[in-house]
Amino acid sequence: MDYVLLIVIGFFISMLSGFFGIGGGFVLTPLLLLLGFSPIEAITTSLFYTIGSSIAGMYAHYKLKNILWKEAIIVGISGAIATQIAYPFVRWLESNNLDTTVIPTFYLLILTYFSYSMLKKKDKEATINDTKVVASKWKLILLGIGAGFLSTTLGVGGGFFLVPLFISFFGFPSKKAVATSLVGVFFIVSTGFVTYVVNTPIQWEVAILLVAGAFLGSPLGAKATSFFQPKRIQHLLGFLYIATFISLALKLIHFNTVGFWILSTYTLFVNVLLLAQLLKQKKLAAMT
């Protein structure tokens, strides 16, 4: 693949990572599958990429003071432990030639729920104090376990699972849900990646170029959260789930190219929207 194209892909996906708190693997894994990577190789590469994109996003959100550290650490540690439980399950799927069917199907079921969650559920943020969020420790542990299991099984950071539940079940403001998710994602994917890379070959050149793009895009995505209403962030994320659902469904019936372009088009649309808003704010700042 072309070097510049890989950096551009890494940049655009990481813009979404910083904006939505999804780590990046949520979009990258389906893209790699659509581009012909095996499921295990796509998972391993996505986990490595997500480490880089989550670090860049965490730093940006740290400066914006959006991170709820206690909640993030509880979710991150419990999620990291869960990755070790999930890994044998993924290997079992691969050894029985079930990975190419079960993993995408599992993805589709999860995407269906979270599309509904982001587009239909009521926004709780109007009644939430932005600086005081209380969440049960045991519920956070269960949430981390779920994210860790999904991260290892699907090759994602777990943020696509964490952000909607932080918002829907815990009532976190969107910005704090995004930022806190990225910290949890970092713990989870770091552990998951180490587990995978010991036994799975990875195209390091591809992975490093993707991460190079991530370090450029994630901070911009994080900054853009300051200029969008929480409900708008939720809706954009919900439509991202739908675009990913459609692309993977098309892959299962062997329309890979169509699926790739649907997901790529929506990813590009959101990035253009974010960049336009950032440029607008920059112009307004220059005028004042």
Secondary structure, DSSP 4 states (H G I P E B T S, - for coil): --HHHHHHHHHHHHHHHHHH--TTHHHHHHHHHHTT--HHHHHHHHHHHHHHHHHHHHHHHHHTT---HHHHHHHHHHHHHHHHHHHHHHHHHHHTT-HHHHHHHHHHHHHHHHHHHHHHSPP-GGGS-TT-----HHHHHHHHHHHHHHHHHHTS-SHHHHHHHHHHTT---HHHHHHHHHHHHHHHHHHHHHHHHTTS---HHHHHHHHHHHHHHHHHHHHHGGGS-HHHHHHHHHHHHHHHHHHHHHHHTT-HHHHHHHHHHHHHHHHHHHHHHHHHHHHHHHH-
